[in-house]
Amino acid sequence: MEITDELPTRLPEWLKKSVLNTEENRGVRKILKEQRLNTICESGRCPNKGECWASGTATFMLMGAVCTRTCQFCAVNKGKPQPLEADEPMRVAVAAKNMNLRHVVLTSVNRDELPDQGANHFADTIKTLYETIPGVAVEILTPDFQGRRECLEIVLAAKPSVFNHNVETVPRLYKKVRPGSKYDRSLAVLSMAKEIDATIPTKSGLMLGLGETKEEVLQVMADLRSIDCDFLTLGQYMRPTRDQLPVQRYVTPEEFEELADLAEGMGFKTVHSGPLVRSSYHAKEVYQDSKLASV
């Protein structure tokens, strides 16, 4: 994982996926359209969308399809968002129930213009899901809420099953990859989440292939363990469109396996590492594995 002056031009075989146009895929699309919901699967141009939708699941993206941050790796639209829709929590719950989901993953755009950064909207959606689908697990992947503890307290009071906030990349690359965000602030968010409610597992992830070194990745992993982060995801950065940063390098499956072994040795409860791994990819299985491991 070293910086190179020669950028890759071809997608490796291990990153190529077939388009799955199944009945289940069409069913998910229909439900999302009926409930007027956004997903990171579509907005973020996730390479796993076909597989996940074909298996009857999707990751809901709350609070609209326009983000107030300008991250250079992300295909989500940037600009001035629309006002929040008060009925969105119920529409998410109806969609999740119709999809027969037992593990729901929620994420959102950044809403820096809102007084609470959207924390109450997250909490309302979590509570509505619990009321609508008894026994459901709700995993959340949140923005940094500008590092505000009171926002985290609102969200965590709703008792999500997993609290995920991604550091995304190594500190040296933050200004280029995540302008408007800060590495130390993201670590602080994960640390505060543990302080507020240690019973809720914390999770974070990195994209590889943006120019980081192996030593830098290992240091981030050590930083995450120093604040008792429970789950780790490592995946390959794939350029969504020409408007985002180019890939510097394609990391091999063998390197992902090596990093997984090293991460497990550091004490992460669950590590999901591979070229096509994303934060919510197989999230249910990751959560269940961690529960089994803790028994």
Residue pairs with C-beta under 8 A, 6 or more apart in sequence:
1 208
1 209
1 212
1 213
1 214
1 216
1 217
1 249
1 251
1 255
2 213
2 214
2 249
3 211
3 213
3 248
4 248
4 249
7 246
7 247
7 248
8 247
8 248
8 249
8 250
11 250
12 250
12 275
14 252
14 253
14 275
15 47
15 236
15 238
15 250
15 275
15 276
17 47
17 48
17 50
17 51
17 276
18 50
19 50
20 50
20 51
20 53
20 54
21 50
22 54
24 53
24 54
24 55
24 56
25 50
25 53
25 54
27 56
27 99
28 53
28 56
28 57
28 58
28 99
29 53
31 95
31 98
31 99
32 39
32 58
32 95
34 95
35 91
35 92
35 94
35 95
36 91
37 60
37 61
37 88
37 91
37 92
37 95
38 60
38 61
38 62
38 64
38 65
39 58
39 59
39 60
39 61
40 46
40 59
40 61
40 76
40 107
40 280
41 48
41 49
41 52
41 53
41 58
41 59
42 49
43 61
43 65
43 75
43 76
43 77
44 74
44 75
44 76
44 240
45 75
45 240
45 241
46 52
46 278
47 238
47 276
48 276
48 278
48 281
52 58
52 59
52 281
56 99
56 100
56 101
57 99
57 101
57 103
57 284
58 99
59 105
59 106
59 107
59 141
59 280
60 92
60 95
60 96
60 104
60 105
60 106
60 107
61 76
61 107
61 108
61 109
62 88
62 92
62 106
62 107
62 108
62 109
62 118
62 121
62 122
62 125
63 81
63 84
63 88
63 108
63 109
63 111
63 118
63 121
64 81
64 82
64 84
64 109
64 111
65 76
65 77
65 109
66 76
66 77
66 78
66 79
66 80
66 81
66 82
66 109
67 74
67 76
67 77
67 78
67 79
67 81
67 109
67 110
68 78
68 79
68 80
68 81
68 109
68 110
68 111
68 112
68 113
69 78
69 110
69 112
69 143
69 178
69 179
69 180
69 181
70 78
70 179
70 180
71 168
71 177
71 178
71 179
71 180
71 181
72 176
72 177
72 178
72 179
72 244
72 245
73 168
73 169
73 177
73 178
73 207
73 210
73 237
73 240
73 244
73 245
74 240
74 244
75 240
75 241
75 243
75 244
76 109
80 113
81 109
81 111
81 113
84 111
84 114
84 118
84 121
85 91
88 121
88 125
89 121
89 124
89 125
89 127
89 128
89 129
90 128
90 132
92 104
92 106
92 125
92 128
92 129
93 125
93 128
93 129
93 131
93 132
93 133
94 132
96 104
96 129
96 132
96 133
96 136
97 132
97 133
101 133
101 136
102 133
102 135
102 136
102 137
102 284
103 136
103 137
103 139
103 161
103 283
103 284
103 287
104 129
104 133
104 136
104 137
104 138
104 139
105 139
105 140
105 141
105 280
105 283
106 122
106 125
106 126
106 138
106 139
106 140
106 141
107 140
107 141
107 142
107 279
107 280
108 118
108 121
108 122
108 142
108 143
109 143
110 117
110 143
110 180
111 117
111 118
111 143
112 146
116 150
116 151
116 154
117 143
117 145
117 146
117 148
117 151
118 143
118 145
119 145
119 150
119 151
119 152
119 154
119 155
120 154
122 140
122 142
122 154
122 155
122 158
123 154
123 155
123 157
123 158
124 158
126 138
126 140
126 155
126 158
126 159
126 160
127 158
129 136
129 138
130 136
130 138
130 159
137 161
137 162
137 284
137 287
138 160
138 161
139 160
139 161
139 162
139 164
139 203
139 280
139 283
139 287
140 155
140 160
140 162
140 163
140 164
141 164
141 165
141 166
141 279
141 280
142 155
142 163
142 164
142 165
142 189
143 165
144 165
144 181
144 182
144 185
144 186
144 189
145 151
145 152
145 155
145 189
146 185
147 182
147 185
147 188
147 189
149 192
149 196
152 189
152 192
152 193
152 196
153 196
155 163
156 163
156 193
156 196
156 197
156 200
159 197
159 200
160 200
161 200
161 201
161 287
162 200
162 201
162 202
162 203
162 231
162 283
162 287
163 190
163 193
163 200
163 201
163 202
163 203
164 202
164 203
164 204
164 205
164 231
164 279
165 186
165 189
165 190
165 193
165 202
165 203
165 204
166 186
166 204
166 205
166 206
166 233
166 279
167 183
167 186
167 187
167 190
167 204
167 205
167 206
167 220
167 224
168 177
168 178
168 181
168 186
168 205
168 206
168 207
169 177
169 178
169 206
169 207
169 210
169 212
170 183
170 206
170 212
170 213
170 216
170 217
170 219
170 220
171 183
171 184
171 216
171 220
172 212
172 216
173 210
173 211
173 212
174 181
174 182
174 183
176 245
177 210
177 245
186 204
187 223
187 224
187 227
190 202
190 204
190 224
190 227
190 229
191 227
193 200
193 202
194 202
194 227
194 228
201 230
201 231
201 269
201 287
201 290
202 227
202 228
202 229
202 230
202 231
203 229
203 230
203 231
203 232
203 233
203 279
204 224
204 229
204 231
204 232
204 233
205 232
205 233
205 234
205 235
205 277
205 278
205 279
206 217
206 220
206 233
206 234
206 235
207 235
207 236
207 237
208 217
208 234
208 235
208 236
208 237
208 251
208 256
209 236
209 237
209 238
209 247
209 248
209 249
209 250
209 251
210 237
210 245
210 247
210 248
211 248
211 249
214 259
217 234
217 259
218 262
221 232
221 259
221 262
221 263
221 266
221 268
222 266
224 232
224 268
225 266
225 267
225 268
229 268
230 268
230 269
230 270
230 290
231 268
231 269
231 270
231 271
231 272
231 286
231 290
232 263
232 268
232 270
232 271
232 272
232 273
233 271
233 272
233 273
233 277
233 278
233 279
233 281
233 286
234 256
234 259
234 260
234 263
234 271
234 272
234 273
234 274
234 277
235 273
235 274
235 275
235 276
235 277
235 278
235 281
236 250
236 251
236 256
236 275
236 276
236 277
237 245
237 247
238 247
239 245
239 246
239 247
250 275
251 275
253 274
253 275
256 273
256 274
256 275
256 277
257 273
259 273
260 271
260 272
260 273
263 271
263 273
264 271
269 290
269 293
269 294
270 286
270 289
270 290
270 293
272 281
272 282
272 286
